[in-house]
């Protein structure tokens, strides 16, 4: 099992229920492909570096999880179509 981090940017134009639903869908996808969520960091609303879908702000979430090496590709493939997620990135966290 490797350690990974999934960064998700949720649209700023949604309410709290929709934000929570988007993050819960991402966590469910991780568990569906054999991963275990260890931590979820909510960074709140931040200004985007550049405009995405005519938006200048988004809610940032960082989901830390453990999974097999094949899981991140499947997770990214499914996160692409989650409602209200405007950007995502899954990276392996190396032990420092």
C-alpha positions in Angstrom: 0.0 0.0 0.0 1.3 3.5 -0.9 0.3 6.8 0.5 -1.5 9.2 -1.9 -3.0 12.7 -1.8 -6.0 13.7 -3.9 -6.4 17.5 -4.3 -9.9 18.5 -5.3 -11.1 22.0 -6.2 -14.9 22.4 -5.8 -16.8 25.2 -7.5 -17.3 28.3 -5.3 -20.8 28.8 -6.6 -22.4 25.9 -4.7 -23.9 25.5 -1.3 -22.5 23.5 1.7 -24.6 20.4 0.9 -23.2 20.2 -2.7 -19.6 20.8 -1.5 -20.0 18.0 1.1 -21.6 15.7 -1.5 -18.7 16.2 -3.9 -16.1 15.4 -1.3 -18.1 12.4 -0.1 -18.3 11.1 -3.7 -14.5 11.4 -3.9 -14.0 9.5 -0.6 -16.5 6.9 -1.8 -14.5 6.4 -5.0 -11.3 5.9 -3.0 -12.9 3.3 -0.8 -14.5 1.6 -3.9 -11.1 0.9 -5.4 -9.6 -0.5 -2.2 -8.2 2.6 -0.6 -8.6 3.8 3.0 -9.0 7.5 3.7 -6.7 8.7 6.5 -7.3 12.4 6.5 -9.3 15.2 4.8 -7.9 18.7 4.9 -10.4 21.5 4.2 -8.5 24.6 3.1 -11.6 26.7 2.5 -12.2 29.2 -0.3 -9.1 30.3 -2.1 -8.5 32.5 -5.2 -7.6 30.4 -8.2 -4.3 31.0 -10.0 -6.3 31.5 -13.3 -9.9 31.5 -14.3 -11.5 28.1 -14.7 -15.0 27.8 -16.2 -15.4 31.6 -15.7 -14.7 31.3 -11.9 -12.0 32.9 -10.0 -12.4 31.1 -6.6 -12.8 27.6 -5.4 -13.0 25.4 -2.3 -9.8 23.4 -1.8 -9.8 19.9 -0.3 -6.9 17.5 0.2 -7.8 13.9 0.8 -5.0 11.7 2.1 -5.4 7.9 1.6 -3.6 4.6 1.4 -4.1 2.4 -1.7 -2.6 0.0 -4.1 -0.5 1.4 -7.0 -3.3 0.8 -9.6 -6.0 2.7 -7.6 -5.0 6.4 -8.4 -5.6 6.0 -12.2 -9.0 4.5 -11.6 -9.9 7.2 -9.0 -8.8 10.1 -11.3 -10.8 8.5 -14.2 -13.9 8.6 -12.1 -13.3 12.0 -10.3 -13.3 13.6 -13.7 -17.1 13.4 -13.9 -18.0 14.2 -10.3 -20.4 17.2 -10.2 -19.0 20.6 -9.1 -15.3 19.4 -9.1 -13.5 21.8 -11.4 -9.9 20.5 -10.9 -8.3 17.5 -9.3 -4.9 15.9 -9.0 -3.8 12.7 -7.4 -0.1 12.4 -6.3 1.9 9.9 -4.4 3.1 11.2 -1.0 6.7 10.1 -0.3 7.8 9.5 3.3 10.1 12.4 4.2 
